[in-house]
Amino acid sequence: MTRTGARSSASNPTAACRATTRSAIACGRSGSATRSGSRSTRRPTTCGRPENGPECNDEINGIRGGENYGWGPNETCNGSLPGNTNQDGPSPVLPELFYENTIGITGIAFCDGCHLGHRSDGAAFTGAVNNGEVTRIFFNDQRTAITGHAVVYDHGGSTLSFEVGPGGRIYFSDFDGINKLVRV
């Protein structure tokens, strides 16, 4: 959506995402997926850009070029969720997954041979700065829609970033250092 509330151009998402897919998964507040300082993550059919939301409705959106994700001047935490924050501009698209209470979604890393077991292959992992939970997100076979999610680890403290490292392993940082996500 543009600053005036008009539909954004079909050239969205960014060129990096367009080069790999027709859709992307992004975490955070809809309509502002580029505000975060976190790095984008790409995979053959999905790319994402994480961000923390405001006082309600942290989101994970399936981003498609030219769509309106509805966050704008009329957002409020009152009313029907998640439409209360996704109501501005023409035909706003609702998120695929949202958290009514903010968790501060941090990072997104996709598992392609990440050594976390067969159930994790093809899934994405995100963290939460507010509660330290690590969530595994499942997608359909085309990787165009979220089909489920589950908390798989409670770190006990804030997670700040998720990255795929050497050999496909997933790493995340906290205030004390860098940690490797492992299967137990």
C-alpha positions as CSV (number, residue, x, y, z in Angstrom):
1,M,0.0,0.0,0.0
2,T,1.3,3.5,-0.8
3,R,1.4,6.4,1.7
4,T,-2.0,7.6,0.3
5,G,-3.6,4.2,0.8
6,A,-3.6,3.2,-2.9
7,R,-2.8,-0.3,-4.0
8,S,0.9,-0.9,-4.3
9,S,2.4,-1.8,-7.7
10,A,2.6,-5.4,-8.9
11,S,6.4,-5.1,-8.7
12,N,6.2,-5.8,-4.9
13,P,7.8,-7.8,-3.2
14,T,11.4,-6.9,-3.7
15,A,13.5,-8.0,-6.7
16,A,15.2,-10.7,-4.6
17,C,11.8,-12.3,-3.8
18,R,10.5,-11.9,-7.3
19,A,13.6,-13.7,-8.6
20,T,12.7,-16.8,-6.5
21,T,8.9,-16.9,-6.1
22,R,5.5,-15.4,-6.7
23,S,4.9,-15.3,-2.9
24,A,6.9,-14.7,0.2
25,I,6.4,-15.2,3.9
26,A,7.2,-12.2,6.1
27,C,6.9,-11.9,9.8
28,G,5.7,-8.8,11.7
29,R,3.3,-6.0,11.2
30,S,1.6,-6.0,7.9
31,G,2.3,-3.3,5.5
32,S,5.7,-2.5,7.0
33,A,7.8,-5.6,6.3
34,T,10.8,-3.5,5.4
35,R,11.1,-1.4,8.6
36,S,13.0,-4.1,10.6
37,G,16.7,-4.1,10.7
38,S,16.6,-7.9,10.4
39,R,17.9,-9.5,7.2
40,S,15.7,-11.2,4.6
41,T,15.7,-14.9,4.2
42,R,15.3,-16.7,0.9
43,R,14.7,-20.3,-0.2
44,P,13.7,-21.7,-3.6
45,T,10.0,-21.0,-3.2
46,T,9.7,-18.7,-0.2
47,C,11.4,-15.5,1.0
48,G,10.8,-13.6,4.2
49,R,11.5,-10.5,6.1
50,P,10.9,-10.5,9.9
51,E,9.8,-7.6,12.1
52,N,8.3,-7.0,15.5
53,G,4.8,-5.6,15.7
54,P,3.3,-2.9,17.9
55,E,1.0,-3.6,21.0
56,C,-1.1,-6.3,19.3
57,N,-1.4,-8.7,16.4
58,D,2.2,-9.8,15.5
59,E,1.8,-11.4,12.1
60,I,3.2,-13.7,9.6
61,N,1.9,-12.8,6.1
62,G,2.0,-14.6,2.8
63,I,3.3,-11.7,0.7
64,R,2.1,-11.5,-2.9
65,G,3.0,-8.6,-5.3
66,G,0.5,-5.8,-5.5
67,E,-1.6,-6.9,-2.5
68,N,-2.6,-4.6,0.4
69,Y,-1.8,-5.9,3.9
70,G,-3.9,-3.2,5.5
71,W,-1.8,-1.7,8.2
72,G,-2.3,2.1,8.2
73,P,-3.6,5.1,10.1
74,N,-6.8,3.4,11.3
75,E,-5.1,0.5,13.1
76,T,-6.3,-0.2,16.6
77,C,-6.1,-3.1,19.0
78,N,-9.8,-2.8,19.7
79,G,-12.3,-4.8,17.8
80,S,-12.3,-8.0,15.8
81,L,-8.8,-9.6,15.5
82,P,-6.8,-9.4,13.2
83,G,-9.1,-7.2,11.1
84,N,-8.6,-4.3,13.6
85,T,-5.1,-3.8,12.4
86,N,-5.6,-4.9,8.8
87,Q,-8.3,-2.5,7.7
88,D,-6.8,0.3,5.7
89,G,-6.9,0.7,1.9
90,P,-8.7,-1.4,-0.7
91,S,-9.3,-5.1,-0.1
92,P,-6.8,-5.7,2.8
93,V,-5.4,-9.2,3.0
94,L,-5.4,-10.8,6.5
95,P,-2.3,-12.6,7.9
96,E,-1.9,-16.3,7.6
97,L,-0.8,-16.5,11.3
98,F,-1.1,-13.9,14.0
99,Y,-0.5,-13.5,17.7
100,E,-3.0,-11.4,19.5
101,N,-0.5,-10.6,22.3
102,T,2.9,-9.4,20.9
103,I,5.7,-11.9,21.1
104,G,8.2,-9.8,19.2
105,I,8.8,-12.2,16.2
106,T,12.5,-12.2,15.6
107,G,14.1,-13.8,12.5
108,I,13.1,-16.5,10.2
109,A,15.2,-19.4,9.1
110,F,14.2,-22.2,6.7
111,C,15.2,-25.8,7.3
112,D,16.6,-27.5,4.2
113,G,18.7,-30.3,5.7
114,C,19.1,-28.6,9.0
115,H,19.6,-31.8,11.0
116,L,16.5,-31.4,13.1
117,G,14.6,-34.4,11.7
118,H,12.3,-35.1,8.8
119,R,9.4,-33.2,10.3
120,S,11.5,-30.0,10.2
121,D,12.6,-30.3,6.6
122,G,10.8,-27.6,4.6
123,A,9.6,-25.8,7.8
124,A,10.6,-22.4,9.0
125,F,11.8,-21.4,12.5
126,T,11.1,-18.1,14.2
127,G,11.9,-16.8,17.6
128,A,10.4,-14.3,20.1
129,V,12.1,-11.5,21.8
130,N,9.4,-11.2,24.4
131,N,9.2,-14.8,25.7
132,G,12.1,-16.8,24.2
133,E,9.9,-19.3,22.4
134,V,11.1,-20.9,19.2
135,T,8.3,-21.8,16.8
136,R,8.3,-24.3,13.9
137,I,6.0,-23.2,11.0
138,F,4.7,-25.7,8.5
139,F,3.8,-24.9,4.9
140,N,1.7,-26.6,2.2
141,D,3.5,-28.6,-0.5
142,Q,3.8,-25.6,-2.8
143,R,5.1,-23.5,0.1
144,T,2.6,-20.8,-0.6
145,A,0.5,-21.0,2.6
146,I,1.1,-21.8,6.3
147,T,-0.6,-25.0,7.4
148,G,0.4,-25.1,11.1
149,H,2.8,-24.0,13.8
150,A,4.1,-25.3,17.1
151,V,6.4,-24.1,19.8
152,V,9.3,-26.5,19.8
153,Y,11.7,-24.9,22.3
154,D,11.5,-22.4,25.2
155,H,14.9,-20.7,25.4
156,G,14.0,-19.1,28.7
157,G,15.1,-15.6,27.4
158,S,14.9,-13.4,24.4
159,T,15.9,-14.6,21.0
160,L,17.2,-11.9,18.7
161,S,18.0,-13.3,15.3
162,F,17.8,-16.6,13.3
163,E,20.2,-17.6,10.5
164,V,21.1,-20.7,8.5
165,G,24.7,-21.5,8.9
166,P,27.3,-23.9,7.5
167,G,25.9,-27.3,6.6
168,G,22.3,-26.0,6.7
169,R,22.2,-25.8,10.5
170,I,20.0,-23.2,12.2
171,Y,21.6,-20.7,14.6
172,F,20.0,-18.0,16.8
173,S,21.4,-15.3,18.9
174,D,20.4,-14.0,22.3
175,F,21.9,-11.3,24.5
176,D,24.8,-13.7,25.6
177,G,25.9,-15.2,22.3
178,I,25.1,-17.5,19.4
179,N,23.3,-20.8,19.8
180,K,22.7,-23.8,17.6
181,L,19.2,-25.2,17.3
182,V,19.6,-29.0,17.9
183,R,17.3,-32.0,18.0
184,V,16.9,-33.6,21.5
